[in-house]
Amino acid sequence: IRFGLGYTKGQDYFDVSVIVPVITPTDTRPQGVSDAQEFQYFLTGPAHPVLYGDHPALLGLTIAGSLLLFGFHFWAVRLVPIVFTLLALLLFYRLMTLLFNVRVAAFAALLFSTFPIAAFYGRDVAHEAPTLCCEMGMALCYVLWRRSGRRGWLLGVAGCVALGGAYGWPMLFFAWILFALDSLAARRVHWGLALATAALSTAVFALVLLQIDWVSGWSLSHLSSKLAERSGSYGAEPGVFQAYYWLKYVLHHNFLDFGPWTMLALPVALVFLWRQFRQEGLSPRIMMIALFGLGGVTHILVFRDGAYVHDYWQFYLIPFYGALLGWSGALLARRLAAHPRLARLRWAPARTQAAWLVAFSALAFIMGAPIIYHLYASGHLLRFPGTNPVTPLLGALPHQPRLPAALRLPDAAT
């Protein structure tokens, strides 16, 4: 906003006098400048801008638009990811109603909105929220296209792919995964879908690279070095234990991001998914769960360094957990309702409600999140003194959290 599009060319800039090598919440605040004066400082004070240029430009432009529209307030910045997260939730709920029914959709949406990672990072000013929203829009338009056969929904798929690619890199492989799954299910290539997904996402990726190259003075050396760093294994123990320690970090984040109960429920739900796949093949609902799961896992595998730096890189697994656990949980409730002992209840609504009560008992773990958060922040549950109570920088941990041995992290020295 201060220097204009002619100078920034739409890309994000940092103030090199403020940003330090290890970013914590206090490092991005100018020394001696209060919260009330911070926007005015960046608008009029001394500035030493340095190009960031690691991501597509649309998030920064959207935040700038929010500031110009609503004024220079911190909530105007937070508003952008919050709106995208809530919109993603609505699109996810609508998709679940099309693939399943209202009960499954309600349960899945409840899980979606109450997972710790969604509740905490749904307001995080990063590229995950808008990119996930575009992925939900792409999936919804695809299902509607397959159901109705109307080409207009393919335009919706293409619009979500283009928009998502301008927000975040993962939209590239989200679109390719959808195209591959559709080709496997139909056993042929639909060229209209290929243009709307694989071809368009690749073209958007090339245009984003061109824009960053243009801003950087026709040099992609910085971006390529960042890609090599994030796709490498920075911070890992060298040798045979590298993959072992990396997996521990991934599971550690998963433990914090989705709750310990999901680690118990997920293996059972995956067995359920495999049995459903053998019965109905690559149906639309199996395809969507596969899209969400493969997309989230691919993001973790491609950007492996994220396991050591950002646990919100598992943000793309939210719809996978929500859809799979919502579907399997609802089916469990229905089977419990048909149990002979419950069938003895003469009043059918009581039998059904009793089954849902048993099936939803796992929600007690989620609804207890405020208590868990308090214990966590105070150091009584998992001890991370001096760090963010939800997402500690693992490289700076003074000592290890009290987790099960299978999830225990390596020594801080490694």
Long-range contacts (C-beta under 8 A, 24 or more apart in sequence): 1-43, 1-64, 1-67, 1-68, 2-42, 2-43, 2-47, 3-49, 8-215, 9-211, 9-214, 9-215, 10-57, 10-60, 10-61, 10-211, 10-215, 11-51, 11-52, 11-53, 11-57, 11-60, 11-211, 11-212, 11-215, 12-51, 12-52, 12-53, 12-55, 12-57, 12-59, 12-60, 13-49, 13-50, 13-51, 13-52, 14-49, 14-50, 14-52, 15-42, 15-47, 15-48, 15-49, 15-50, 16-48, 16-49, 16-50, 17-46, 17-47, 17-48, 22-393, 22-396, 24-388, 24-393, 25-388, 35-74, 39-72, 39-73, 40-72, 43-72, 51-215, 51-216, 51-222, 53-212, 53-215, 53-216, 53-222, 53-223, 54-222, 54-223, 54-226, 55-127, 55-168, 55-169, 56-127, 56-165, 56-166, 56-167, 56-168, 56-169, 56-208, 56-211, 57-166, 57-208, 57-211, 57-212, 58-130, 58-163, 58-166, 58-167, 59-126, 59-127, 59-130, 59-167, 59-168, 62-130, 63-125, 77-125, 78-123, 78-125, 80-125, 80-129, 80-130, 81-122, 81-123, 81-124, 81-125, 81-126, 81-128, 81-129, 81-130, 82-122, 82-123, 82-129, 84-129, 84-130, 84-132, 84-133, 85-118, 85-122, 85-123, 85-129, 85-132, 85-133, 86-122, 87-133, 87-136, 88-129, 88-132, 88-133, 88-135, 88-136, 89-113, 91-133, 91-136, 91-137, 91-139, 91-140, 92-136, 92-319, 92-322, 92-323, 94-140, 95-136, 95-139, 95-140, 95-143, 95-288, 96-323, 96-326, 98-140, 98-143, 98-144, 98-147, 99-143, 99-284, 99-285, 99-288, 99-323, 100-285, 100-326, 100-327, 100-330, 101-330, 103-330, 104-326, 104-327, 104-330, 105-326, 107-326, 107-329, 107-330, 107-360, 108-322, 108-323, 108-325, 108-326, 108-327, 109-322, 109-326, 110-326, 110-363, 111-321, 111-322, 111-325, 111-326, 111-366, 112-318, 112-319, 112-322, 114-363, 114-366, 114-367, 114-369, 115-257, 115-258, 115-259, 115-318, 115-321, 115-322, 115-366, 116-256, 116-257, 116-258, 116-259, 116-369, 116-390, 117-256, 117-257, 117-258, 117-311, 117-312, 117-314, 117-315, 117-318, 118-315, 118-318, 119-369, 120-390, 120-391, 121-312, 121-315, 121-391, 124-312, 126-312, 127-167, 127-168, 127-169, 128-168, 128-312, 128-313, 128-315, 128-316, 129-315, 130-164, 130-167, 130-168, 131-164, 131-167, 131-168, 131-170, 131-171, 131-316, 132-315, 132-316, 132-318, 132-319, 133-164, 134-160, 134-161, 134-163, 134-164, 134-167, 134-171, 135-160, 135-164, 135-170, 135-171, 135-174, 135-292, 135-295, 135-316, 135-319, 136-319, 137-163, 137-164, 138-164, 138-174, 138-175, 138-178, 138-197, 139-178, 139-288, 139-291, 139-292, 142-178, 142-182, 142-193, 143-284, 143-288, 146-284, 151-192, 154-192, 154-193, 154-196, 155-196, 157-193, 157-196, 157-197, 158-195, 158-196, 158-197, 158-200, 161-196, 161-197, 161-200, 161-201, 161-204, 162-200, 162-204, 165-200, 165-201, 165-204, 165-205, 165-208, 166-204, 166-208, 169-205, 170-295, 170-298, 170-299, 170-316, 171-201, 171-204, 172-201, 172-202, 172-204, 172-205, 173-295, 173-298, 173-299, 173-302, 174-201, 174-291, 174-295, 175-200, 175-201, 176-201, 177-290, 177-291, 177-294, 177-295, 177-298, 178-291, 181-282, 181-287, 181-290, 181-291, 182-287, 184-282, 185-281, 185-282, 185-283, 185-287, 229-305, 230-303, 230-304, 230-305, 230-306, 231-302, 231-303, 231-304, 231-305, 232-304, 232-305, 233-304, 233-305, 234-305, 234-308, 234-309, 235-305, 235-308, 235-395, 236-308, 237-410, 237-414, 245-409, 245-410, 245-414, 246-304, 246-307, 246-308, 248-407, 248-408, 248-409, 248-410, 249-307, 249-308, 249-394, 249-409, 250-300, 250-307, 250-314, 251-406, 251-407, 252-394, 252-401, 252-403, 252-407, 252-409, 253-307, 253-311, 253-314, 254-314, 255-403, 255-407, 256-311, 256-390, 256-391, 257-311, 257-312, 257-314, 258-314, 258-317, 258-321, 259-365, 259-366, 259-369, 260-365, 261-362, 261-365, 261-366, 262-321, 262-325, 265-325, 265-328, 265-362, 266-321, 266-324, 266-325, 268-328, 269-324, 269-325, 269-328, 270-324, 272-327, 272-328, 272-331, 273-324, 273-328, 285-327, 288-323, 289-320, 289-323, 289-324, 289-327, 292-316, 292-317, 292-319, 292-320, 292-323, 293-317, 293-320, 293-324, 295-320, 296-320, 308-394, 308-395, 309-393, 309-394, 309-395, 310-391, 311-391, 312-391, 329-359, 329-360, 329-362, 330-359, 332-359, 333-358, 333-359, 333-360
